[in-house]
Amino acid sequence: MLLQPNDQWCWFVGADRHLMLDLGEEMLFATPYLQKKLICAENMRQNFSVEDTGLYYTFLDKLSCVATPSRRVQAALNGVAVARFYKPLMPQSWFFEPQADYHQPQLGELIGLDSGERNLAMMVVETSPSASLCISLSADVLLSDSKKLPVFGAIKVMNDRLFSLEEDTQLQEMRRVG
């Protein structure tokens, strides 16, 4: 079931300090993002905006290859949350291998990152000419002894590390996770 945004949807920080989305009718969506990593006040209540709705549908469209509708909605809402509220990040490109072909991604594009041990499936939630903010669509991965990238975890990387998944067989990974 794909959720349709309406004027009742509202962002807030829950008692456990995670960003939440009130979907109305006693339904809540809990993001995995703690307030300390976000730009929002503790007592914030913000309506799901027109811009949020546009991002949500952009992400849903790009995620059409994900196996289940509920997983697509979950990824799309987490993407909106990161795009809207995540604190600015510095690129952490050193975890990933440079690519021979420079790729300038589009918003919502499904891209891959090569960690040396495996390829990760990601979705671009913010772009610039040199770097992109992405969320992981892959299962949890240990990038180093001290850095773990969980599913839906946000990371910013230089665009020279990205490769497109839209024509790649890497989509099989997402189908398994979804």
N, C-alpha and C positions, 0 to 999 in steps of 0.2 A: 504494500500500500504506500503510495507516494503522498506525502503531506503537502497540502496547499497552504501557503502563508496567508494569514488574515490580520486584521487590525487588532486582534487580541494578543498576538505573539509579543512577548516582552523579555528582554535580556535582564538578568540580575545575578548577583553573587550570592550563592547559597551559604547555608550555615557552615558547611565544610570547606568554604573558601574556593569552591570551583565555580566557574562561569556556568550559568544555567539559562535555559530558554523556557519560559512558561508558554505552552502551546494552547492554553485555554482548556476548558472542559476537564480540569483536574489532570492534565497531562503535562509532564515536565521532561525536558531533554537536558541531560547533564553532560557537559563537555569534560574532557580530561584535563582542562587547563586551569591551573591554580591562579588566584588573583595576583600573587606576587610576580607572575610573568605577564600580566596584562596591564593595559592602561585603562583602569576604571576604578571608581571609588567603591568603597565597601558597601555603601547604601544605594548604589546605582540601580536605576530602573529605566531602561530605554526601550522604546518600541522597536520592533523589527521594521527597519526603514525600507523605503522604496529601493535604495541602493542594495540593501541586504537581500531583498527579494530578487533583484536582477542577478546578483552573484549566485544565489541559491539555484536559480534556474540555469545559469551558465554552467555551474559545477554539475548539476544533475545531468545535463545534456552530455557533457564530456565523460561522465561516469557510466554511460549506457552499457559498457562492456562488463561492469561489475555484476556478479551473479544474482544477487537478491535486491529487491527494491528497498528493503529496510537498511541494507548496508550502503546503498547509494545515498539514501537520505542522511544517514549517519555521517558519511564522508562529506557530503555537501554542507551540512550544518556546521561541522567542525571546520571546514574550509572558510565559511563565512565568519565564524568566531575568530579564527586566526587573522584573517584579512582585516577585520574590523577592530579587534581589541589587543592583539599581541604586541608587546613592546618591540621596538626595533632591535634587530639582531645583526651582529657582525657575521660575515660569511665564515663558514667552517669547511672550506673546500678541501682541506688537507686530508680529510677522511676518504676522499673519492678520487678516482683516477681521471686524469685529463683525457678528453676525447679528441680524436683527429679532426673531426668536423665540428666547427663552432655552431652551436644551435641557439637561436633566439626564440625562446618559448612564448606561447600565447597564454593569456589568463585561462586557467582551468585545464590546460593541456596536461596530458599524462606523459610523464617523462621518466627516464631511468637514470640511476646513478650506480656506478661500478665501485663497490667498496673494496675490491681486490679479491674478496672471498665469494661474494655473490652480488647480483644486480638487485637493486631496490626499485620498486614501483612507487612513484610519487605523483602528486598533483600540485601544479603551480597555482598559488593563491595570490601572488603579487609579483610583478615583473619590473625590471629596469634594464637598461641597455647592457649592464655588466653582471648583475646578480639576480637571483630569483628566490623568493620565499616559498617553500614547499611544505606539504604535509605528507607523511609516509602512509602509503596504502599497503605496505608489506608488514608481515608479522614482526614483532620486536626483534631488533638486531643490535648486537654489541659492536660498536664502532671502534672502541679501544677499551683498555682496562677501566677507564673512568667515565666513558660516555656510552650510554645506551639510547638508541632511538626507538621509542615505542611506536606501535601502530597509532596513527594520527599525530605523532610527534612533529613539531615544526623545526625546520632547519633552513638556514639561508646558505646558498652555495653560488659560486661563480658560474656563469653560463657556459664556460668552457668545459665544465664537468658533465653537462647534461646531454642526454640523447633521447630522441623522440621514441615513444612507445606506440604511437598511433599506427605505425605500419610494422611494428615489431612483434615477434612471437612472445615477448615478455608479458603480454596481457594474460597469458596462462597463469602466471603467479597471482594476479589480481583475482582471477576467477576462483582459484583455490582458497584465497583468504576470504573473499566475499561469500 
